[in-house]
Amino acid sequence: MERTWRDAIIRVLREAQKPLEYAEIAERILTQGYYQTDGATPLATVNAQITSSIKHEGSASPFVKAGRGVFGLKEMANGEPVAVQPQPVAASPGAPVAVTEAEVENSDSIIRSFGMYWQRDLVIWRGDPKIFGKQQALATPVDFGRQKGIYILYDHHTVVYVGRSIDRPLGRRLYEHTIDRLGSRWNRFSWFGLLDVTPEGSLRELPLVPSLASMIGTLEALLIESLEPPQNRKRGDDFSAVEYIQDIDPEIREREIQNTLRSIEQKMRGNA
């Protein structure tokens, strides 16, 4: 196991012998066991590690950007070996490089995270529900119940309602739609969140200073993501938010386990 994220990133890129998207780098690190973390944002951490190195170390950085969100090793471009450094090089004497999620590319993005076509029946609906998601299968779950932003309700893949969660968080707004006139009309939902996710998995509000171009790009991306028009071959160019996959509520998983055990016990009694 490597000592740092940086070591693990270099190892993955050396083994790949080609540039990779930062999400793929994070996935390989975790699945190969090159670095263990309890963090909730491995994708953002990998992206921040690489972009911070390029920004602060300049020509001394072992990394090179090969495209939007795609990175490789400089040694593959010029044939010169790069020594794995256990700690990031300081930007100035005595001042270590501070690697934070705020340093990822396109930090002026309005939307920080999102989830697409999540299932209603994987959530326990109550007044203040927990809505869990992960960046990757091995990442720590994040509770997005307190997220704020925009959400879409679907009947399968048909949009039935678009709403916003500002004064009341996402979980509360969705819960209300389980008991109002829309209660029987939706079984999936998507959400686009304004609150940032910390490496520990909590939500925080960051100052937003988006440019006009960024705002327009975000609006375009939201429409493309939610409507999936057939002539748009890719998502909006300025959509840099991290997508989270839904994770089942632990209470539901525990119920399923208990039901399975009871079913096995009943069968064993019947066969006795």
N, C-alpha and C positions, 0 to 999 in steps of 0.2 A: 504494500500500500504506500502511495506517495505521501510526503509530509504536508504538502500544501496543495491548494487548488491549482496554483501555477505549475507545479511539478506535474500534476495529473493532466493538465491541458497539453503541456508539451509532449508528454508520453503518448497521448491519444493522437496528436497530430503527426508525430514521428511514425507511429504504427500505421496510420492511414496513408502516409506519403502523398497527401493531397490536401488542399484547403477544405474545411468543413464549415457548415453553418453552426453557430454557437449552440443551438438547441441540440444538434446531433453530437457535438462535443460533450455536452452535459449528460446526454443519454448514455454515451459510451463510458464515461467516467463512472457513473453510478452502476450500470449493469455489469461492468467488468470489475467493480470493486476497487478501483484505483484510489478512491477517496470516499470516506464515509462522512455524512453530515446529517444533522437533525434539522437543517434549514429548510424553509418552505419555498425558497426561490432559487433553485440551482441554475436555472437558465439565466436569470438576471445576474447571478453571481459570476458565472463564467463570462458573460458579455462584459460585465464591469471590470473583471480582472484583465481581460485582453485590451479593452479600449483604454483603461487607465494606464496600462503599461505603454501602449503606443503613444498616448498623450504626454505622459510624464517622462518617459525614458528616451523618446525620440529614436535616434539611430541605434541606441543600445538595446532597445526592445527586441526580444526574439521573435515577435509576432509581426505579421504584415496583413493588411486588409486586402482581401481578394475580391470583395463585392459587398453588397448590402447585407450585413450580418454574417458574412463569410470570412473566415480567417485561416491563415496558414502560418508556416514557420519560415522565417527569413533564410534559414540555412538551406531550404529546398530551392530557393530562388537563385542563390549565388554559390551553393556548394560548400559554404563554410559552416563548420559545426558550431552549435550554440550550447554553451554550458547551462545546465539546469540550475537556477538560483533558488535556494530554499526560501528566500524572502524577497519581495519586490524592492527594487532599487529606490532609494530616497530621492525625492524631487530636489531637495537641497540638503546640505549637511545637517544631520541631526533631526531632519523632519521626514518621517516615513510617509509613504504615499497612502492617502486615505481612500480606500476602495469602497465606494458606496453605490447603491442602486441609482442615485441621482446622477451618476456619471455615465450611464448608458446612453447610447445614441438617441437622438430625437427626444431629449428630455422635456421639450416644450409640448409634447403630445398631451392632448386633453384627456383621452382615454388611457388609463394605466393598465387595466386588465379586463378580461371579458370571458364569458362562457357561452357556448353555442348549443342549443337544443338539449338542455338539461331536462331530466325526467322529473316530473312532479312527484311520482310515487317513491322517489329515493330520499325524500325529505319528510321529517315528522313536523306537521304543520300545527303550530301553536302561536300564541301572541307574539313571541319573540323567537322565531325559529332559527336553527343553525343550518346553514347552507354550505356544504363542504365541497372544496375543489382542490386539485393538485396540479402543479406544473408538469409533473411526471409521475409515473407509477410509484417510484421509490421516494418521492419527496414527502415532506410533512404536510398534512392537510391544512388548509386555510379555511376559516369560517367567514363566508362572505355575507352573512346575515345582516351585518351593519354597513354593507357597501351602499354607496349612493351613485346615482346615475340614471341610465335609461334601461328599460326592460321591454321585452316583447313576449306575448303569450301566443301559443300555437295550439291548434287542434291538429295533432301530428305535424305536418309541415305547412299548414295553412295559417297565416297570421290572422288572429282574431282581435288583438288589442295591443296598443303601444302606450306605455306609460312612463312616468318618471318618479324617482325616489329621491326626494330632497329633504323635506321636513320630516318625513318618516323613512327609515332605511328600507333597503331592498327586501329583507325578510318579512318585515311588517306589511309592506305593500302587497307582496305576493300572498301572504296569509289572508289578507282582506279579500283577495280575489278567489279564495277557496270558499268563502261564505257569502259573497255578493252575487249579483245576477250572472257573473261569468263563471261561477263555481263549477258548473258541469260542462263548460265549453272549452276547456283547455287541459292538455296533459303534458305539455312541454313549455320551456321558457328559455330565452336567451337574455343576457344582461351585459351591459357595458359600463364599467365602473370608473369613477373619478378618483377614488381613494387609492393610494399607493399601498403595496404590500411590503412589509419589512422582512428582512431575512428570517426573523423569528416567527413570522406568520401572522402578525397583527396588522391592522389597517391604520393608515395615517393620512392626514391631509397635507399636501405639499402646495406651496404657492404656484399658481399657474400664470405664466406670462406668454401665452401662445401668440404666434404671429398670425396675420390674416391668412397666409398660405396654409399654415398648420390647421387652422380652424376649418377652412374649406376642404382640405384633405381629409380631416376627420369626418366631416359630414358625408363626403363622398364614400369613405370607407364604411361608415355605418350603414348606408343604403346598400352598398354592394354586399356586405356581410349578411344583412338581414333579408334582402330580397333575392340574392343569388341570381342576378340577370344572366341569361345564357351567353350573351356576347361579351361579358366581362371575364376575361381569362384569368385574372388575378385580383386580389383584394386591393384596396386603395393604396397608392404609392406611399402615403404618409401615415399608414396605420402601423405603428410600432409597438402597440400594446401586447402584453403577454397573454396568450390564451391558456385557460385552465380547464382541465377535464374534471367532470363531476365525480365526486366520491360519495358513496352511500353513507348515510347517517349511521354511526356506530350502534345506536339503539336498534335500528332496523336489522343490522347484521346480527346483533345478539339475539333478537327475536327469531330470526331465521334459523340460527344455530339451535336454539332451544326447541323450536318446532320440529326440526330434523331429529333431534335426540328423542323427543317424545314419540315421534313416528316410529323410530327404530325400536324403542322400548315396547310400544304397542305390538309391533310385529313379532318381537321376540316372545312376548307373553302369549300371542296367538298361536305361535308355533310350539309353545311349551306343552 
